[in-house]
Amino acid sequence: MAFQREVGSGVNRAVDYHDLLSKIVAMATSQHVATVAVNAGGTAYVVGDVVTLTHAGAVLDARFEVTTVSAGVITGLRINDSGAFSIRLASAVIGAGGTGYAVGDFLELDTGTEREKAKVTVATLSGSAVATVTVFETGGAYSVAPSSPGATTAIGPSGAGAGTGCTLTPTMTALIGTTALAVTGGTGSSATVDITLAETGWTVDERNTNNRSYNSILNEKEVVLVGDATGKTNKPYIGFGTLSETSGINERYGIAIYGMITHNPATAMSAQVSIKGDAGTFTAGNPYLICDEDQNQEMDLWITANDSRIAGVIDINPAAASTDDSEYLHWHAGYITSLATESEDPYPMMIMGASRDVDVDPSSSSTTITGLSELQAPTSATAPAYFYRSEDSTWVNLRNSHGNNADVEEDHVIGPVGQLTLIAGTSDADAIVTTGPLSFYTGIGSTGRASPTRRLRPVPGTSDLHFPIPLTVLSRPGGSTINTTLDTARGQVQGIFWVYNTDDTGATISNFSDDYITISGDRYRVFHTHVHTQLYHYICIKEDV
C-alpha cells in the first residue's frame, strides 16, 4: 500500500498531463516506504514538523511527520507520503549508434529485470547514427539493471521507428538504503531514519509507448499495467492513454482510462479483448481524467495504490485552495473488494474518470463531470464509470443519477448515495438514498460550502469521531422495488469513503477539502467533487501508508 500527496509547489507536482501519467506509473511500479523509525533524533524539532527523504532514485520523495519529541529530539514519526524509489537509469552513453535515427526519437531499453523499462530521447546524431541520448520520463524501475551495452527499441514519436541497431551503456542509480538516512526540513536538524521498503505491486505489461498520433500531437502516451493482486489468480489489467481535443479557442488535455481482463502487447489497444474505455477514438461515454486547459499549469495530485487498484484526485485549480474553490477531479482503476469468491466474481473491476467526455470545460459545473460518490451522467445512455459483471462478462454503467434527475431509478449504483428509491412525490435532484436496504436522511448533514471554514458533524455523542461510510457497489436489476433475489451488494471501493459536508456543530475543518479527519490514528483526506456543492459530493481517501 502507498499514498502520495504533492501539493503547493515543487518538482513532484504534475507539470502537464504527460507528466501526471508518468507519475501515476512511477507510483505504481516503484518501491515505497512501508515503515519508518527514528535512528538519530536530531535537535530543535517540534511536533508537527514534516521532514523529507530524498534520493536520486526517487521520482516522488517520502515525507514523515514528527509525532513526538523530547527536548527537541524526535522520538516518533508517521509516514505522510510513501515516496517512489527504485533502481533507475541515470544516464547512458552509446555502445553502437546504429542507423536510420532522428533527433527526438524515443528509445526503450530492452534488457534487465524491471517493473517499468527506462526510456531515452535521441539528443544528437552522427549522420543517422545516435551520438548522444538523454533520459526520458522516470528512468524506469528495476530490480536488475539492464545489460551493458544493451539493445533498444524505438517507441515513438509517430513516424519514428526507422532506426535500428542502437545499443546503450547505462549508468544506474542504486536503490535507496534503509539505515541512518538523513532527512531535511522542519525546524530542527541532523535527524536520521531507518526505513523498510515494499513494492506497490504493479508492472508495465510490455506497453509503455509514446508513439500515438492524436489531434496533431505525435507523442501521445499509452501504457498498460498489471497488478500483482496477491491471493488472486485473475489479475487486473488497467490502461491509460493521453489525449487532447480542440474546442473553440480552448485545448482540452486528459487521460483516458481503460479496464481489461487480459492484454496482448502485440495488438492495438483498441483491439484488446474485453477492453472498456474508448482507446484510440475518444468519444463521449467513456472515462477520462481531464487536466487543466493550459497543459503547462501545474496540478496538485493525490495517489493511493495497492497491488489491485490505483486511484486518486487531481486539483486543476490549486491557486484557489485557500478559498476551497479548487477543482478536484477523481479517478479509479482496478479491483473493488468483492463480496463473492473469485470463481463467482473473477474480475471485480471498476474504472472511473471524472468525465465521460474529453471535450468539456474542466473549470465549469456540468453533469458531464462527476466524482466517485456522486457518479452522475448527463443522459440515460452514458456514464463515467463501469463495473465488470462476472455473471455475463459484460461491462455495465455504474451511475447514481443521470441528467441530474432524481426521478429515475438506476440499476447499478454506488451506495449509500445511489438513488435506490425516491422520497414519495418529490423530484429533488439532491435526494439521496431514502428507502430500501440503506436509508440516510438529510438530518445527518447539511448542504453548502459557502465559506472557507466548514464543519463535519461527528457521530452523535462524540466530539471528534466522524463518519466515513464505505462506498459500496450495488446492482439493482429489480428496478424501483426491492428484489431480494436480484438486488446484490457487489463489493466495496477500497479505501475510499463517502462523507457528509455540514455546516452544523462538530469538529471544525478549515478549508474543508484537502484537509483530513483522524480515526484511530488513521488519516482520511477529504475532497469535494469538482465545483459541485450538494451534500453528497464529498469523499475521503484513507492514507494507506
N, C-alpha and C positions, 0 to 999 in steps of 0.2 A: 504494500500500500504506500502511496505517496501523495503529498499535497504541495502545491506551489502557488505562491501569491507574488505577483510582480506588479507593483503599482507606484505611481508618483513620478519617478524619474529613473534613469539608469539604463545600461545596455541590455538588461534582461527583459525589458518590456518588448512587446512586438512592435516593430517599426513599420511593417506593412503586412499584407495578407499572406505573402510567401513566407515571411519570417515567422508569422504566427503558426503556420502549419509546420515549419521546420522545428519550432519549439515544442509543439504537441508531439511530434515524432520523437524528438530527443527525450522528452519526459517519459514517453512510453518505453523506449529501448535502453535507457541508461540505468545505472545503479543509483540508489538514493540512500540517504542516512536513515537507518532504521532505529538506532539508539544513539544517545549521546550521554557522556558522563564527564564530570569535571576532572581534568588532570592536574592543572595548576589554577588556582582561583584568582590570581592577579591581585590588583589593588584598585580601590576607589570606584568600584561598581555599585550600582543601586538596583533594587528590584524594578523590573520593567525594562531595563536596558536590553537592546537587541544587538547581538554580535553575529558577525558574518564569517563563514568559512568559504574561502575562495581557492581555486586551483586551476591550473592550465587546462585540465581535462574536464572542467565544469562548464557546460552550456548554461546551466542555471545554478546559482550559488545556494548553499544551505545557510539557514539562519536559525539562531537559538535565542530564546528569551530567558533572561535571568529571573528565576522564580524566588530564590532565597539567597541572602548574603549574610556574612558575619564580619562586621567591621570592615566592610568594603570588599571582602573576599567572596567570590562566587562559591556557593555551596550547592546550588541546584539550578538545573536548566530544563527547558522543554523545547522540543523541535517545533519551530514555526513553519519553516519551509524545508522540504526534504532534499532539494538540490538535484542535479542531474550530472553524474560523474561517470567517466569511462576512460578506457584507453582509446585515444583519438589520434587521427592524423594531424600533426602539427605543421609539416611541410614536406615537400617531395622534390627530388631532382630527377632529371631524365636519365633513364638507363639506355633506352633506344628511342629515337624520335619518331620512327615510323614515317608514314607518308599520307598525304591527302587531307591534312587537318586545316582548320581555320581558327583564327583568333576568336575566342568566345565559346568554342566547343566545350561541352561538359563531358568529363570522363569519370567513370566509376571504377574503383579498384576491384579486381576480380578475386583476390586471394585473401586468406586469413579466416578466422572464426569470429563471427560478428552477429549482432542483432540489427545493426544498420551499417551498410557499406559506406566508405568515405568517397567523396567526390572532389574533383578539382576542375578548374577552368583553365583552358589554354590561354596563357598570357602573351607569349611571343612565339614566333616561328623562325626556323631556318629553312628557307624555301617553303615546302609544305610539311616539313617535319616539326614536331613540337620541340621548342627550345626551353621554355620555362612554363611553369604552372603555378597557380595559387589555389589554396584550399577553398572549397565552396561549401556553404552551409555549415554543418556542425563538426565535420571531421569523422563522422561515423561513431560506432560504439562497438568495441572489440574486446574479446577475451584472449584471442591470439592474434598478434599483429600480422599484417599482410606480408607476403614474400618480398624479398629484396634482391633484385628487382622483381616487380610483379606486373602481370598483364592488366590491361584496362579495356573497358567497353565504352563506346560513345553512347551517351544517353540524352543528347539534346545540344542546342535547341532544335526546333523544327527546321528541317533542311540539312542538319548535320548528319554525320554518320558515314561520310565517305572515307574518313581517316582510318588507318589500320596500323597496327604494329607498335604503338607507343607502349613502353614499359616505364615504370616509375620505381625509384628507390625511396621508400618513405622514411620519415623521422616521426616517431610516435611519442605522445605524452604518456607517461606511466599512469596507472590508476592511483588516485589519491591514497595516502597512507591512512592508518587508523589510530595511531597513538601520538599523543603530545602534539597535536596540530594547533597552530596559532590561529586565533580569531581576532577580528578587528571590530571597532565600533563601540558604542556605548560611552559611558562617562569615564570608564576606567581603562586599564591597560594590562598587558602581559598575561592574560588568561590563555590557557591551552585546554584542549578537549581530547577525549578518546571517543571513537565512533565505531559502529558496525555498519556495514553496507548490505543492501539487498537489492535484487533485481525487481524492477517494476513488473515485468512479465510479458512483454510484447516483442515480437520480432518482425522486421520487414520481410514480407513474403516475396522476395525477388522482383518487386516492382517499386521503384522509387525514382521515377524519371522526371525530366524537365523538358520533354520533347513534344508536348501537345500544343498545337496552334489553335487559338480561340480569340475572336474579336481583335485580330491583328497583333496579339501578343504571342510570341513564338516559344516561350519557355514556361508555359503553364505546367504545374507540377501534378503528378499522380503518384499515390503511394497506397499500398495495401499492407495492413498489419494483421498478424495472427496472434491471439492471446494464449498464454500457457493454460489458463482455466484449470488450475490444479484440481484434481479429482474428477474431471470430466473427460470423457472420450471425445466428444464433439467440441471442437474449438471454435471460438468466434473469429470471423474474418470481417474487418472493417476497412473501408477505403475512403480516401479523401482526394479531392481534386480542386485546384484553384481555378478561378474563372473571373471574368469581368463582363459587364454589359454596358452598352451605351444607351442612355435615355435622356433625350433632350440635350441640355448642356452639362449633365452630370454623368460621371462614370461610376458604375457600381462595381465593387470588388467583394468577392466572397469565397467561401469554401463549401463545395458540395460534399455531402456525407452519404456513404453507401453502406449497406449491410449485405453480407453474403454468408452462405454456409459452406462454401468451398471457393477456391481461387486457382485459376490456371494462368501463370505469368506469361505464357506464350500467346494468350488470347486477348484481344482488345477488351478493355474494361467494360464497354457497353455490351459485349457478347458473353459476359460471365454468366454461368448457370446460377439461378436463384438470386441474382442481384436485385436490390431495391435501392433506388436513387438514380437519377437520370444522367448516367455517365455519358458525356460527350455532347448531348444536345441541350441540356439545361432548360427544361420547360417547367412551367408552374406546376405545383402539386407534389414537389419533392423537397427534401430537407436541405436547407442551406444555412450557413452561418455567415451573415452579412457583416462586412467590415466597413470602416469609415469610407465616405466618398473620396476623401483625399487619401490616396494609398500611402502617403508619407506621414500621415498622422499616427503618432504612437498610440498604442492601445494598452490599457491595463488588462491583465489576464489572471485567471484563477483556474488551475487544472487539478483534478483529482483522478487518481488512477490506481487500479489494482489489476490482477492478471486476467480479468474477464470483461472489464469495461473501462472506458476513458470518458470523462465528462468535464464540463466546466462552464465558465462565464467569461465574456469579454466586456469591457466598457469602451464604447467608441466615442464617448464624450467625457473623458476623465477630468477635463478642466473644470467641470461643473460639480465635482464630487462634494465640495464643501456645502453646496446647497441641495444635495440629493436630486439634482436634475441630470445625473449621469444616465446613460442609455445602456442598460445591461441586457445582453443577449445570451441566451442559454443554449447548450448543446449536449448531446449524449450519444454514445456509440458503444454497443456491446450488449452483454447479457444483463438481465434483471435477475434477482434471486427468485427462482421458480418455486412454487409450492408443490410441484409434481416431481416424479422421478425423471431421470434423464431419458428413459425409454418412452415415458408418456409425453414428455415435453423436451425433445432433443435440442432445440435451438431457441431458447427463450430470449430472443434478441429484440432490443428496441433501439431504433435510430431516430434522432430528433435534432433538427436545427431550428434556429429562431425564426426562420422564414420559409414559406413554401414557394417563394419566387425570388430569384436573384435581382430582378428588375423592379425593386421597390425602394422607396426613400427610407434609409435606415434611421433618419432623425425625426420621423413623424409617427404619430399614433395611427395604427392601421390594424384591421383584423387579419392582415397577411402576416404580421409579425406577432409572435406569441412567446410563451415561456413554458417551462416544464410542468408547472401545476395548472396553468391556465388552459393550454392546449386548445385554443380557438382556431377556427379556419373561416375564410370568407364565404365559402359555398358548401353545399352538402356533399359535393363530389370530391373535394380535395382536403388534405390535412397536412400539417407539417411533421407528423411523426407516424411511425409504423411499428407494428408489433408482429413478430413472426409466429403464426399459429401452427403448432405442430400437428394438429389433428388432420388438416387437409393440405398442409405445406403451401400455404399462400400468405402473402402479406396483406394485412388489413389496416385501414385507417384507425389511428388512436386519436380520438378527438372528443373534447368535453363540450364543445358547442360550435356551431357554425353560423356565420353571418351575425355574430353577437346576439343570437336569438335563443333565448332560454326555453322557448316553447317546443323545441324539437327534442325528442328522445334520441340519445346517442347509443350505439350498440357496444362500442369499445372505448372505455374511458380510463382516466387516471383518477382514482378516488383520493381524498374524500370530496374533491370539488367537482367531480363529474355531475352532469345533470341526470341523475338517475330517474327521478320524477320531479314534478313541479309542485310548488305551493298552489293549492287549488285556486283557479281563477286569476292567476297573475301571469304577466308576460315580462316580469322584471328581468332585464338582461344580467343583473348582478346576482340572481338567485344561485344558491349553491345546493348541495345535497339537502333534501328536506324530508323525504320519507324513504322507506326501503331498508336495506340491510345496514346502511350507515346514515346517521342523522346528525347534522350540525346546523346550528341556527346562528343568526347574526348577533345574538346575545353573547357569543364567545368573544367577538371582536367588533370593531367599528371601522368604517371606511375612511379613506383620506390619508394623504401625506402632504398636507398643505404647508407645513412648516419644517425647518431643518431639524427640529427635535421632536421625536415621537416616542411612544412607549409600547412595549409589549405587555399585554396582560398576562400575569403569571397564572399558574394553576390555582384555583381558589384555596385559600388557607395557607399559601406560601408567599414568601417575599421575593423570591428570585428564580423559582423553578418554572421555566417557560415550557411551552407545549408544542414541540415539533412533531408533526404527525406523518408517519411513513406514507410516501406516495405508492399507491397500490394499483396495479393494472387489473382492470375489471372487464370481463367480457359479458355482455348482456344481450344476447340474441333473442331473449324473451320479449323485448320491446318495452312497452310502458308499464307492464305489470311484472311483479317478481315471479320468476320461474325457477323453482328450486332445482330443477333438472338441468336447465341450460345455463343459468347465470353462474359465472365462475370467477373467483379471485385467482388470477393467473400468477401473481408474484409481486414483489416489491422492488422499487427502484433502489439500487444500492447506495446508501449513504447520502441520499438527497431527500429532503422532507418539506412538507408544506407547513407554513407558519403564518399566523394572523398578523396583520398590521393593525394597530389600535392606538387611538389617542387617549385611551382610558387609563385609570390608575394602574400603576405597575412599575417595574424597574425601567428607568429611562435608558434608552439607547440613542445617543446623539447621532445625527446623520445616519438614519436607520440602515440603509443599505451599505454594504461593505463594513458593517460593524459585526459583532459576534455576540452570541449568548453562550453561557457555560453551564454544562450539566455534568455532574460527577467528574469534573476535571477535563471533560472533552469540550472542544470548541466547535460551534456551528456558525459558519459565516452566512450572513443574511443578505439577500438580494431581492429587489423588486423586479418586475417584468418590464423591461424596456422603458417606455414612457406611459404605461398604463397605471391606473390608480385604484382599481377596485380591491376589495379586501382580500380576495383570493389570489392576488397577483404576486405573492411572496413565496420564496423558498429559502431554505437554509441547507448548506452543504457541510457535512461533518468533515473536519480537517483530519483526514486519515494520515497521521504522521507516526 
